[in-house]
Amino acid sequence: MNRYYYFIDPDGVEHELMQTKEENEQFKKDNPEWTTKMYAPAVSTSTSASFLDGHAPASRKEAMKKEKEIAKLESIKYGTKPKDRGVVQQEINTLKGKRKEPIGTNKGG
């Protein structure tokens, strides 16, 4: 079964390739200097964080923003060389620490 795989070549150019899993594994072996680019799934806040008036409170919007930032950094981390992953992980840990703040109620947000 073919699917899209995303890569960044040594010059920093992004490429989208449709391959089977086996073709992808062979491509990565043949091109070790290319970096795999990961994408995080989109997060919809329209239904999960809405209230009776149709708007999410500011604190909920901020919480969802932090979750999106964490997801983006996680995808960057897996496309980063192992020696550089520690820096990205520190940013992720910082954001995860901030997301534990309580989410307020819908008071004019």
Wavefront OBJ file of the C-alpha trace (Angstrom):
o trace
v 0.000 0.000 0.000
v 1.419 3.363 -1.014
v 1.416 6.364 1.271
v 3.149 9.717 1.380
v 6.472 10.081 3.139
v 8.084 13.447 3.775
v 11.812 14.108 3.687
v 14.246 16.996 3.885
v 17.305 16.678 1.670
v 20.806 17.836 2.721
v 20.143 21.241 1.105
v 17.068 21.779 3.303
v 14.518 21.222 0.518
v 11.357 19.331 1.525
v 10.180 16.405 -0.603
v 6.935 14.435 -0.613
v 7.306 10.893 -1.966
v 4.599 8.274 -2.486
v 6.074 4.881 -1.630
v 5.316 1.507 -0.167
v 6.718 0.778 3.279
v 9.425 -1.405 1.724
v 10.378 1.304 -0.802
v 10.567 3.830 2.019
v 12.862 1.628 4.092
v 15.150 1.107 1.079
v 15.117 4.843 0.293
v 16.226 5.666 3.848
v 19.052 3.099 3.612
v 20.187 4.510 0.265
v 19.939 8.141 1.434
v 21.082 8.337 5.069
v 21.779 12.070 4.755
v 18.066 12.784 4.151
v 15.953 13.550 7.240
v 12.479 12.120 7.730
v 9.907 14.806 8.415
v 7.007 13.887 10.676
v 3.623 15.569 10.779
v 1.367 15.674 13.802
v -2.353 15.204 13.266
v -4.464 18.336 13.286
v -6.310 19.092 16.508
v -9.809 20.488 16.216
v -10.913 22.767 19.034
v -14.292 23.743 17.571
v -16.204 20.894 19.221
v -13.906 19.745 21.994
v -13.405 23.132 23.637
v -16.589 25.026 22.829
v -19.287 26.025 25.244
v -22.947 26.950 24.947
v -22.179 30.336 23.405
v -19.947 28.649 20.789
v -16.720 30.164 22.094
v -13.963 28.590 24.100
v -12.623 30.511 27.100
v -9.236 32.162 26.701
v -7.634 29.684 29.115
v -8.919 26.726 27.044
v -7.621 28.351 23.863
v -4.214 28.773 25.495
v -4.223 25.142 26.633
v -5.013 23.944 23.106
v -2.306 26.229 21.712
v 0.220 24.605 24.073
v -0.919 21.129 22.990
v -0.399 22.072 19.337
v 3.072 23.431 20.133
v 3.947 20.199 21.948
v 2.739 18.103 18.999
v 4.753 20.232 16.585
v 7.911 19.912 18.709
v 7.397 16.140 19.003
v 7.340 15.869 15.206
v 10.437 18.061 14.947
v 12.192 15.919 17.553
v 11.742 12.751 15.503
v 13.112 14.485 12.415
v 16.174 15.734 14.321
v 19.543 14.057 14.675
v 19.898 12.160 17.975
v 22.565 14.499 19.361
v 20.230 17.506 18.932
v 17.070 15.892 20.355
v 17.883 16.912 23.935
v 17.328 20.598 23.203
v 13.941 19.923 21.600
v 12.973 17.619 24.486
v 13.752 20.396 26.981
v 11.338 22.705 25.144
v 8.699 19.957 25.170
v 9.163 19.407 28.906
v 8.842 23.149 29.561
v 5.559 23.296 27.641
v 4.262 20.162 29.356
v 4.967 21.807 32.711
v 2.980 24.875 31.696
v -0.014 22.882 30.456
v -0.755 21.619 33.952
v -2.136 25.019 34.874
v -5.866 24.866 35.603
v -8.262 25.599 32.753
v -10.785 28.273 33.753
v -14.472 28.540 33.066
v -16.121 30.447 30.260
v -16.256 33.910 31.833
v -16.200 36.184 28.844
v -13.325 34.404 27.020
l 1 2 3 4 5 6 7 8 9 10 11 12 13 14 15 16 17 18 19 20 21 22 23 24 25 26 27 28 29 30 31 32 33 34 35 36 37 38 39 40 41 42 43 44 45 46 47 48 49 50 51 52 53 54 55 56 57 58 59 60 61 62 63 64 65 66 67 68 69 70 71 72 73 74 75 76 77 78 79 80 81 82 83 84 85 86 87 88 89 90 91 92 93 94 95 96 97 98 99 100 101 102 103 104 105 106 107 108 109
